[in-house]
């Protein structure tokens, strides 16, 4: 018995088969490339600097937005207080005294006035002894003739430490020109204080602490 004749396909069928084979090969190659380029185990991306922070945190111990992150201020220790130096002088521990360089002045002589102060306390203390803290007043009876603060210019501060028991006197005395002072006559003519044996009294204060008494002198 002879074989049946083989059926021959048309050229179009062969072309379709070759196209299907090519497409399957391309699909396989594409799948391999995707698996290599985008593996399913890729780690999730971390948030970058531009990612907005959440409104609140659920992490235990995390500070809330309103919590202060500044370092605590240490409380003052006894050693720190000691390093700060002497405290401000107490008026009860300061003795103030008014001084004149002479008890009597001839005609034409101007009195030279000073302040003496002493720390009568048992501890060192600091005090402003500058011209801004000083006041000199000259009176005759109840009549105030002169105040150093009436026409004072450019007052200055000078803080010093007075040791316990220390006594100091102003280095540069203040000159009274024997005229009457007032805030309205600093640049004009002012009347002279009478002489001829008239008695005057000097009182002073420094740092608001007045002298206990006055220095008495006579003008000729």
JOPEJO-V744018 format. One record per run of one state. SS is the DSSP state (hx for helix, st for strand, lp for the rest). FROM is the first residue (numbers start at 1). TO is the last residue. If there is no record, write none. Layout:
# JOPEJO-V744018
SS;FROM;TO
SS;FROM;TO
This chain:
# JOPEJO-V744018
lp;1;10
hx;11;37
lp;38;77
hx;78;83
lp;84;86
st;87;88
lp;89;90
hx;91;93
st;94;100
lp;101;103
st;104;105
lp;106;111
st;112;119
lp;120;124
st;125;128
lp;129;130
hx;131;133
st;134;140
lp;141;142
st;143;147
lp;148;158
st;159;162
lp;163;166
st;167;169
lp;170;173
st;174;175
lp;176;178
st;179;179
lp;180;191
st;192;192
lp;193;197
st;198;206
lp;207;208
st;209;210
lp;211;214
st;215;219
lp;220;220
